[in-house]
């Protein structure tokens, strides 16, 4: 049960010129991407950094996404937040209450009281970073903590944090680690996974679907769909790319 | 060489009524706090979550802080960001280039390529989370990774990430751990530290100054100064509180 998630990472250097410039051009670009892909997208994942770099006008577009994306398609706020309790509570309010998003990515480094406040919203999913797609995942996530690898410890601890909480806990597992993905799937067969790293980051879509072994998962593609071309036929190229990925990923 | 850092954590439930409500009331409140404390504050530390929860109008205030705070006082963006390389690069651009802040807090969980992009800005300081002030710091930061505690490994790795980078690396060490602070100070006598947790979180100001042993450090107080009272004399009470802390912390 995998579905295509489209990452919304608006990069001023890559947005085709005909959309315009600045936050306004970015909004046109995002609108076009949604229009061209919402028939196959099972989720969208806006990456907060890319909106924040545009300043307040860019953040405005982020807060407005729920009105631009069909309501039946969940929005995963890729925020990687995590802080002391009262601060995590404010981040959770921001993403679930103010933005009306359906899910968020959370960084577990600060431990239990930094993750729990995100789990207080019924019907939402909290994707905790376990094993990320980047090379730096080797530095701490794959280090041996006590008798087990850090990312396994994160998974076990997070499952414990979520007991009796209204929100659902899930995990971020990079598509660049298919062997570990298989192992994680064995550990948590029912947990929702968010799997980024297909396309520009090198993860192979079909291999990931196989490794996921039928569990609930969104597999994310960002640059591989968003920046199909810089030409004026960007909308149709984006549609084609999204449909190609959907064929493999919407299972 | 310690200095008082004032945390800007605007909490809609605690802002005195006479400032008004919503983002506008929040902006009045922040303006008043800055006016009442800038004669003793050595830095300000806006906590992004508290602005983001107000929606785009709140974020607008965050982006406008550099114009509200006297230019000689550094602003530390308490964002706890960290993501894959191209995303960290966008967060860094947002905080250093768009907001014109002087420093940021960064979460090291995703490793080298998630931290390095923040170090590319000359004259800025990147405070990497080492040992945070909350109870959850026991979950991963104090776990044994290989032969050493995770937070010590984070410190050593981050020092390595910063070699030959134009930015300066520093560390976040909670005031709730004075013994570990002393140890960390021995490890990195010259590194800038950001020490939150004094006041509401229970850290003792004088004990922290002693444990810091003369190294360069900002000691942060948020709730202990911001929410001195909900009465109409809030501005003068805030001034008094800030002056009290400054007497102990500006050494």
Interface residues (C-beta under 8 A of the other chain):
Chain A: X9 X11 X47 X49 X50 X52 X53 X54 X55 X56 X59 X60 X63 X80 X81 X82 X83 X84 X85 X86 X87 X88 X90 X91 X93 X94 X97 X98 X107 X108 X109 X110 X111 X112 X113 X114 X115 X129 X132 X133 X134 X135 X136 X137 X138 X139 X140 X141 X143 X144 X145 X146 X150 X153 X154 X157 X201
Chain B: X9 X11 X47 X49 X50 X52 X53 X54 X55 X56 X59 X60 X63 X80 X81 X82 X83 X84 X85 X86 X87 X88 X90 X91 X93 X94 X97 X98 X107 X108 X109 X110 X111 X112 X113 X114 X115 X129 X132 X133 X134 X135 X136 X137 X138 X139 X140 X141 X143 X144 X145 X146 X150 X153 X154 X157 X201
